[in-house]
Amino acid sequence: MSVPPFALRPPAPRTTGPEGPVTVAPGVTWIGALDPGLRSFDVILKTSNGTTYNSYLVRGSEGVAVIDTVKAEFTGAFFKRFEESASYDEIRYIVLNHLEPDHTGAVPELVRRAPQAEILLSPRGLPMLRALLGAEFDNAKVRPVTTGHSADLGDRKLDFINTPYVHWPDTQCTWLADARVLFTCDLFGSHFCDGRLFEDQVDDFRLAFDNYFDRIMRPFRSFVTSALDKIEPLDFAVLAPAHGPILRSAPRDWLARTRLLATPRRKADSAEKVLLIFYVSAYGSTAQLAQAIHDGAEEEPGVRVSLFDLEGSDISPFLDLIEEADGIALGTPTINGDAVRTVWDMLARLVDIETKGKLGAAFGSYGWSGEAVRLVEARLQGLKMRLPEPGLRVKLHPSPEELEEGRAFGRRLAQQLTGTAAPREIDFAELAAR
Ligand code: FEO
């Protein structure tokens, strides 16, 4: 994908941007807000270039629709741009494509100013809206919508496309067919603030686009693929996300880029199963166990087993491997009654990828109490992984018999992956009883 040439870009400063509303397409206006100072989004994502909260106004012959709003601190800019575009009594619909607070900060006040407006959102957004509006929810006009539903604005209409988990269960897209604009909320977003707003005018934001996918969408990439399958047949000319540049110059390129980011490099139904074994070892005992588990698992045909010392790498490259793997075994010593920091760092990062249904297992050597393995198991279960074997714990250095048990443990894990052993899953009660 090429970067638009500098010579064609207007010299608008990136942090201030336009004073008023901005035309996106005929009868479609940007009324959002710029947040150039943001450096951390949702506590999880660094934002070197800040972000934008994109809100849109769609004008029809019989009223206007507001699509998403802004974060609470930016309602002043939002209402100013709205008032330059329309009056409150013209609002026929408030469309909420996603109920996260960065898009709904102005909703309670907007509903007060436009009590006649019908609030359109996915059914799964209803509990969030109820919490957002509190007692005012009962007086609000609310209509759940999904794929196949539409909202009439007279000479044009909005169609809704249910696209759950891009980024929350409530997320949907809204399609304005006559202008060929698709409002996608978080999907196709990027945390990148440039007041020139459009992808053919702003600075190079490809890094922000990819990073946004990596930290926001990646855990839901199968849902992203499903959403793209629904969107791709539309004859869109503009992808209008709720964060970052509006994609109008080469929108299909951005869809293709997103599909690439969401596509696993290894087929899920690959005949060869992949088991990754990670460990941290203080005195070599957990490392010996890890090697024994590796060797045992390798005895099972059809399983590729790999062994990694977590101390030897940053965690990010391992995430790529785990995302494509069928299972992981994680080894840690117990120090001061806990797993070691490096292991917790790894476990914390697993929320960035899809782990549900993958095989998980824990093992480790300990000196006194040995809590670490159980703590890791609880975390793996919390990540919705399948734990077929109670964790393997060994006091101090493993004996030859314990190393043989390690090899048997590895074989059993591998057999769970190939299906040569009956599927098994331990539960919390079984863990607690040990
Ligand atoms: Fe931009 Fe999931 O909110």
Residues whose N, C-alpha, C, O or C-beta is under 5 A from the ligand:
A	BS01	FEO	E100 D102 H167 D186
